Amino acid sequence: MQNSITLEEIDSAETLAQNLEKLELPTQLVAVLADPLLQKLLMLRPDAEAFCRISNWLTSCLDDVARGDADPSALLDLADIVHEFVLNTKVRGLEHVYGSL
């Protein structure tokens, strides 16, 4: 029996329900910000490390813009992505996942 599966192997809601505990989040967790299925998985199985990794990636992107290492228009794109993520997941604060930093 296989220990884990990827989202690419999920082809229906039934398959998702049957394999929820075996699903692995992708290594590139930033994909969660734009992928509705990954968002649902993260909401069904909250993971403090995953939220921390996403937060670190966002911080790094903001730092790049602040240092001038990234085009300032990237900030607008990032804001749009985060806005959609919040609307889709209704995550207004992550304290419930990993407490205050």
N, C-alpha and C positions, 0 to 999 in steps of 0.2 A: 504494500500500500504506500502511496506517495504521501510524504509528510507535508508538503506545501504546494500551492499552485499560484500562478500569476493571474492578473486580471485579464490578460489576453486569452486565457483558457475559459473565461466566463462568457457564456453565450445567451444566458437567460436569467430572469429573476429567480427561477427555481434552482438553477445551478449556483447562483450567488448564495441563496439561503442554505443550500446543502453544504457549501464549502466555506462559509464565513470564517470559521476558526482556522482554516488552513491557508487563507489568503495572506500573501505577503505584500507589504507596501513596496513600491519601487525604490531603488537606491537614490534616484533623483526625485526627492520628495517635493521639489518645487512644482512638479507636475500636478500635485494635489490642488494647487491654487487654481488651475484652469480646467481640471477634469472632474465633471460632476460625479462619475462613478467612484473615483478615488476620494472625493469629498464625502460621499455617503459612507464609504468604508471607514474613513477616519472618524466620522461621527458615531458610527455603530461600535467601533472599537477604538476609543480614544487612547492615544499613546503619547505620554509626556515627552519621550525622546523625539518622536516625529515632530511634535509642535515646536520643540526646541530647535531642531534642525531647520525647520521652515523659518523660524524667527531669526536664526543666525544668517540664513541666506538673505532674508529681507534686509537685515542690518548691513550685510556686506554690500548689497546693491546700493543702499543709501550712502554708505561710506564712499563707494566708487564715484557716485555723482558728486558728493561733497568735495572730494579730492580733485575732481576734474578728469578722472580716469574713464568716465562714461558720459555719453551725450545726455544733457539735461532732459531731453525729450523722453529718455528711458524712465525718468521719474513719473511722468504722466502715464506711460504705459503700465508701470508698476502700480500706480494708484488705481487705475482701471481694473487690473487683475485682482488686487486685494479687495476692492469694492465689490466686485462680483462674487468673490469667495465669501465675504461676510454676508452678502444677501442670500447666497445659496445655502449657507450653513448656519446662519443666524448666530455666528460666533462673534460676540461683542467684546469679550474678554476671555483670556485663557487661564485665569486664575483657578478655575474649576479643574483644569487639567494638571498644572504643575505648580500651583501656588504663586505667590508673588516672588519676583526675583530680587 
